[in-house]
Amino acid sequence: MDLNKLALETKFIQRNRKMGAVKFLELLFSQPANIAKNSLTSLCSILEDSGLVISKQALDKKINENIVAFLKQIYLLLFEGQSKQSFNKAQIKSTINFRSLRILDGTSIKLPQAFQHVYPSTVGSGVKCQLEFDYLTGQFMYVEIQAGKAGDTASGMKRLETVQKNDLILQDLGYFQFDLFKEVNAKEAFYVSRGRSDTMFYVDHPNPRYHKNGEIMKKYAHERLYLEEELKTMKRGETREYPRVYLGKHERFPTRLAVYRMTHEEQKRQKERIKRRKQTKPGKIKQKSHDLSSISTYVTNISSEVPVEEIAELYRYRWQIELVFKSWKTDMGVDYYREMKLERWGCHFYAELILLLLSMLITYQLRIYFWEEKKIILSEQIAMREVSKRMWKICQARDALDWHETINNLIKMLARIGRKNTLQFAGQ
């Protein structure tokens, strides 16, 4: 056996394998949703143009569970790495200097019917991605991939493992539960949550009664707070505060309550949301949801020293995650739908999850840079779109010169087209 020839052949094979891996990553990240939007024939053509010749049968064979596991591992390493890094923080208008501003929500993605055995949904097949990120830095705090029919409540509890002192948690009704609020209190963190329309609120009874031994009679310790009656005495646009209320008929969990009565225009939009929910979600909308459609209720453990108007302002940051999901779906194409095998969809999904993580980190740090250095309010949506389109080029900028040139070109372009029209954080 010619050992020199064998060594050369082995080196050639290893080089080709390495080149193939790089070309495949380029295929995934050169354009968002590339592997899902293009046919196998088109993907082979793209690879051949970049110097790698492969048949569509061979490519289909290589897109397997091992590749999916490889991409998932890349994502997990990136998630772990960014969670240990210290990033610059945006400043928001707040009385309290929060360590982080954590926003949690879930988004659903429709999948081919053939995936129903893996990702069952309430109707057909689908996957739900639970995502929590820090609005101050752009860091991912928690991610969970679920079947489409999974509920939100369990994820709300799981993500509390990483909550720390002075974190602020913003969440919607899907995560509303007393045990979560207790845990946040125990960690000396803060929460602001929408209140459910069917929640029973109680206040201290004005005339409590006591047993002979001095203990208060449980039946006369509190009285029911009927928001329907409170609503009748509130003006449009008014916010009313209840520094201490108790949640639940039996639990009686103490918290602070803020009630805001919507303007006519806000109520009209709320009724439209209820109407859309009735069309897209199973189950009957409770009459009480209609009765209280003109008010928003917020529960929080933030001290009453913080103005009640600030509570509503803080909660408005929660909508930022809706913009993140919109960008992920519209600009990065994570929910692009077509018939494909499960492994190919897995490659597509984890590639887009990696793309979202990196795009958010870069975008949110650029947002701070633009304000501090240029006094420009950067649109996160525009920036994420442009960053995601250039991600492969950014990742390929190996040396300092290439990196600075790539980033500087991105900054110049965003300075021209990426300005935001509204103020979102303090100092602006």
Helices and strands as residue ranges (DSSP letters): H 3-29, H 34-37, H 40-49, H 56-62, H 65-83, E 100-111, G 113-115, E 125-134, E 140-147, H 153-158, G 159-162, E 167-171, G 173-175, H 178-186, E 190-194, E 201-204, G 218-220, E 222-225, H 227-232, E 239-247, E 253-261, H 264-280, H 287-291, E 295-300, H 308-315, G 316-319, H 320-330, H 342-374, H 380-389, H 391-396, H 400-417
